[in-house]
Amino acid sequence: MLRIAVVGSGPSGCYTAQGLVQQHPGALVDVLDRLPCPYGLVRYGVAPDHEKIKSLQNTLRTVLEHERVRFLGGVPVGPDGVPAGRLRELYHAVVYCVGAAGDRRLGIPGEDLPGSWSATEFVSWYSAHPDAAADGFLTGVRSAVVIGVGNVAVDVTRMLARGVAELSPTDIPHAALTALAASRVSEISMVGRRGPSQARFTTKELRELGALPDTEVVVDGRELAMDPACAEPAALPAPQRRNVEVLRAWAEAPARAARHRIRLRFFLRPVELLPTDGRVGAVRFERTAPDGRGGVTGTGRFEDVEAQLVLRSVGYRGVPLEGLPFDPATGTVPHRDGRVLRDGAVAPGEYVAGWIKRGPTGVIGTNRPCAKETVASLLADASALEGKSVPEEPVTALRAAGIDPVRWEGWCAIEQAEAELGASLGRGTVKLPDWQSLMRAAQGGGS
């Protein structure tokens, strides 16, 4: 018997658990999560209107329902829960799949003005994360600026322009649906500091902006012309070439009347958020230009863009987990093939997978080979790990420490409560948005 704890129930955690039970007939895996709900960013990061991607939950579900896998929700690891050292005593091995919970900052004046949020905070709100900030993102907002040109930036831009008819069939929490339905946002600028050929969004996501009802997408042809690669897009790799082709078509399209206007801007670097009546009122950008080395340089010319809402989408960053080593330069845990390194030496029985291992890169599917490498390392160590004595039932020790995990039955009760909430609102499944309602539902289903 090889008893393993996987900390984190998102894709990297589930793929790790899957690999372990498939390749080791004696592996017993407990998948721990701080939240009472599984699936990580698939539940709390994928936009509600991306139902095909969200259906990945069905694949992850089969992992968590495996006879040798247990889901234990509501189990924080660290100073407010189970210390990493104690967890190490309860299992032969621990695999940390805790993602990258922090946000990169712009580091400019005015960044903390009311009305300035990280895109992650906005995503958490419309995804019903129980730690999400209170409603109020859209109050008094007519113009919004999204800083960044990756897929998360496209997601939040699209959600700002979505109508109630498109969002009502999704699982978006009712308060967020109501706020978006009442929104007066008409102008949304998505802004990147480099050129269109260097944008990080995928063409599929980009094209979705052009398919939004009653929405005009505007691209300035002069900004496209500043990017040397746009003059000869055939020489670009296929993903970037397709992006440029879509942007060029929008730049050439005639103007039309629409309820929402999305402006895609390039070669603008934010230098300051400007206040109006004590909250953000505009973003000051410096015009940049290609430096000939793949980067950009400032030109000393500035432009102010009105915005009562600023969403900063400039990347995630790993945060330290007490009891584990951490490299602040990379935002990751030092490792060798997934084995945690302490002072350069392998720490027996401690492993990492996912973003905390490699940084916030790749797509959901990238977690598969990442988990595969870690699983191979752990199973190569299995004979040595199994020699350690561990408790027969870790949950007993957790309960003795005052932590009563939410078991799979509790999660199923949450799902049932969300289905009933949706039915009462004349909708499909609607997410429960706060800790109190989630835990009340979970306890009704047993734990």
N, C-alpha and C positions, 0 to 999 in steps of 0.2 A: 504494500500500500504506500502510495506517495501522496501526501496531503499538501495541497498547494492553495495559496490565496492569490487571487488576481484582483488588484485594486483598480477599479474602474470598469464600468460595464458598457462603454462605447464600443465602436468597431474593433479597436486594437485589443481591448480586453476580451471581447467575445471571440475574436479570431485566435487569440492566445489560448483561451480555454478549449476551443474546438480542436486545435492542434494537439494539445496535451492529452485529451481523452481519446482522440483518434489513434494516437501513436503509442500510448502507454496504457495497457489494459488495467493497471492497478491505480491509475491516477484518479484522485478525488479532488475536485476543484470547487472552491468557494469563490464566487465573484462578488466582491464587496463594492458598494457604492455609497457615497455620502448621501445621495438622494434616495427617496423611497421608490423612485422610478428608474428602470434600466434604459439603455441605449444611448446615453451620452448625447453627443451633438446631433445624432440622427433624430432624437426627440426634441432637443433644445437648441439646435443650430440650423437645421434645414428649414427653409421658409415653408409656411403652411401650404402655399400654392404649388409646391414641388412634390406632389403626391407620389410620383413614380420613385423619386429618391427616398422618400419617407417609407415606402413599402419595403425597404431594406430591413425594417424592423421585423418583418416576418422571417427573414433569414436568421437574424440574430436571436429571435425567439426560439428557433429550433435548437440553438446551442444551449440556451439557458434552461430549456426543458429536458435536456439530456439527463439520463438517470444518474450520471456521476458528476453532474454540475448542479450547484445550488446558488441561487441569487439571494444575497443578504443585503438588503437596502437599509438606508438610515444608519450606516456605520461609517462615521468620519474617522479618518486616520490622521494622527498628528496630535497637537497639544489639546484640542478640544474633544478628542475621542480616544482611539486606541493608539498608543505610541508605537512608532515603527519597531522599536526594540521588542515590545511586548508581542506584536504581531509575528515577529520573527521566531518567538518562542512557541507560538501556537501551531506553526506549520513547518513542514520540511523546507518549503521554498515560498518566497513572496515575489510576485511579478507586479511592478508598478506601471500602470497604464493610465496615468492621471492627466494626460493631455497638457495643454498650455493655457492656464486659466487667466493669465494677465494680458493686458493690451499694451502695445507700443504707444508711446506718446509723441506728440509733435515737438514739444519743448519750445513753444513760442508764447509770447505774451497773450493773455486773454483766454488761454486754453481752458481754464476752469470757470469761465463765466457761466451763469445760468443759461441754459439753452444749448450748451456745448456738451455733447455726449460721445462716448465711444460707440461705434456701430454695434459692438457686442452687447452693450446695455440696451440698445433699441431692439436687437434681435431677441434678447432674453425677455423683454416685455411682450412682444407679439408672439413669442413661443411659450409663454406661461411658465417661465422658470420661477421656482418659488423664491429665489433670492432677487428677483427683478425689482428695479426701482418702481416707485409708485407712478401711476398714470400722470400725464402732464407734458409729454413730449411735444404734442401738437397744439397746445393751447396758444392761441394768438399767432400762429405761424402761417405766413403766406408764401415765403420763399425759403427753400432749404438748400444747403450745400453739403454734399457728400465728398469728403476728401479721401481719395484713393480710387484706383481703377482695377480692382480685383473682383472676384465673384461675389464676395460679401458686399462690396460697394454696390454691385449691380442688384443684389438681392434687396438691400434696404431702399435703393432708389425705386425699384419696381413696386415694393410694398407701399411706398408713399403715394404711388400713382394708381394703385389698385382700387376698384370700387367695391361696394358692399355686395353686389350681385356675384362677383367672382370669389370673394372671400367667405361669404356665408356658408358655402358647402364644405369648407375646410374645418380643421380642428382649432382654429385660432380662438383664444379666449374671448368671451363675449365683451368684456370691457374694452379690449383692444379693437375688436370689430366695430363697436359703437363709436369709439374715438376716431378711427380711420374713416368711418362713414360720415362723420360730422366735420372732417378735416376741410380746411379752406386752402390747403397747400395747392398752388397752381404752377409754381416755377421750381424746378429741381435741377441743380447743377452738380454734375459728377466730374471731379477735377483731378487730373494727374500732373505731376511735376515733370514727367518725361513725355516722349512722343507716343503716338498711337501704336506704332509697331512694337513698343515695349510694354504695352498694357498687359496686365496679368489675367484679365477675364477670358473666359472661353467663348467661342463664337456662338455656341448654343445659348448660353446665358445672355450674351449681347443681343442676339436676334429677338429674344423675348421682349425686350423693351419696345421694339418696333411693332409688336403684336398686341400691345396694350390698347384696349378700347379708349377712344376719345383722348388720345395722347399723341403729341407730335414730338419726334426726336430731332434735335437740331445739332448739326456738326458744322463747325466753322472751317471751310475749305482752306483758309489761310493758315490755320494751325496744322492741318494735314500737310500742307506744302512745306512747313518748316522741318518736317521729318524726312531726311534724305531717302529713307527706305520706302516711303510711300510713293515716290516717283517711279520706282521699278519694283512693285510688290512681287513680281514673279520670282525674284531672287530670294524672297523671304521663306523661312520654313512654313509648311502648310498652315499650322494654326494661326500664326501671325498674318499670313497672307489673307486668310479668310476674314479675319478681323478687319483688316484694312479695306478689303472689298466692301464689307458691310458699311463701314464708316464713310467711304467715298460715295456710296449710293445715297446715304442720308444727306451728305453735304450737297449733293446735286439735286435733291428733291425740292419741289416748290413748297413755299410756306402754306400752311393751312390752319384754320381755326380749330382749336381743341381745348378741352377743359384743363388738361395738364400739358406742360411743356418741359421736356427733359433736355437739358443742354449737356453735351459731352465736351469737356474742355481739356486741353493739353498744354504742356509747357508753361504751367503756372505752379509756383511753389508758395504754400502758405507761409506768411511771415508774422501775422498778427490777427487776432480776433478782436474786432472793434466793438465797444459797448454802445448800447442805446438804452437809456432809462434803466441802467443797472443789469442788463442782460445782453447777450450777443445780438448785434444788429447788422454786422457785415463781416466779411473775411477779406483781409488785404493779402493779395497775391503779388509776388514778383514774377515778371515774365522771365522764363529761362530760355536757353538755346542749346542745341547740341554742342558738346565740347570736342567731338571727333573721336572720343575714346569710349563711347557707349554711355556716357553720363551727360549731365547738363551743367551749365554755368549760369549764374545770375546776370541779368542785363542792366539792372538798376532802374528798370521801368516797372511801375506798379499799377495794379487795378483792384478796385474794391467791388466785391460782389455782395449784394444785399442778402441777408439770411437771418431769420429769427430762430432757425434750427441748424446746427452744425453736427454732422455725424462723422467721426474720425474713423476711417477704415484703413489703417496703415499697418496692420499685422498683429498677430498674437505673440505672446511671450510666455515661456515656462516660468513658474514661480517655485521657490524652494519649498520642499516638504521636510518639516522638522524630523531629524533623525537620518536623513539621507544626504550624501554629498551633493554638491550643486556647483555647476560652472556658470557664473553670472554672465560671462562673455557670450556664451551660446544659449543660455536659458535651458540647459539640459542637464541630466545626471550623467557624470562621466561613466563610460562603460566600454567593454570590449566584447563585441558580438552579442550584446544584450546583457552581459554579466556586469553588475555594478562594480565600479572601482573605488576603493577607499585609499587615498594617498598612493595611487598608482597600482595597488594590488587588488586582485579579485576578492570581493566580499562573498564568502560562501553562502549560497541560498538566497541571494538578492539579485533581482533581474529587472530590466525595464523594457518596455515596448511602446510604440506610438510616438506621439509628439514629444513627450518628456525624454525620449531616447534620441530622436533624430532632429528635433525642432519642428515648428509648425509648417511643414512642407507636404506637398502632394495632395491627392484626393483620397476619398474614403478607401478606394481599392488599394492605395499604397500601403495601407496597414497590413495587408495580407502577407507580402514578403517580409515586412518588418517583423511581424509576429512569428513568422516561420523561422527566421534566424534565431530569435530569442528562444523559441521552443526547442530548437535543435541544441542550443547551448545547455539549456536546463536538463534535457533528457540525457545528454552526454555526461552530466554530473549526477544523474539520478542515483546510481549505486552508492556514491558517497553520501548523498543527502539523506537517503533512507535509513542510514545508521543512527540518525539523531532521534531521540525520544521526544514525542510530542503528545499532547492530550488526545484522548480518544474523540472528544467532541468539543471543538473550539467554541461553538455557540454557548456552551455552559460557562466558559470563561468570560465570554463577552457579556453575558447577562450578569455575571458576578461583578463586572466592572460598571454596571448600570446602563449597558447598551442592549436594547431589545430589538434585534434586527427585524426588518420587514421581509417576510419570506415571500415566495412566489405567489402564494395564495393571497397575500396582502396586495401585491401588485395587480393581480387579476381583479380584486375588489375595486381598486382604483379605476381600472379600465371599465368596469361595470358602472361605477358611479359617473364616469365621464360620458358614457353612452346614455345614461338616464338624464344627465344634465342637458345634453344635446336634444334629446327627445322633448324635454320640457320647454325648450326654446324654439322648437320647430326646426331644428337643425340636425346634422349628423353628430358624431362624437365631438364634444367640446371639452378642451382641457381644463382641469382644475388648476387655478392659478396661484395657490398659496400653500404654505406648509400646513396650516391648520386643517384645511379641507382635504389635503392629500392624506395626512396622518389619520384623520377621522375616518376616511374611506378605507384606508389600509387596515386599521384596527377592527373595522367592521367585518373584514374578511379573514381575520386571524393573522398572527405573526409568529 
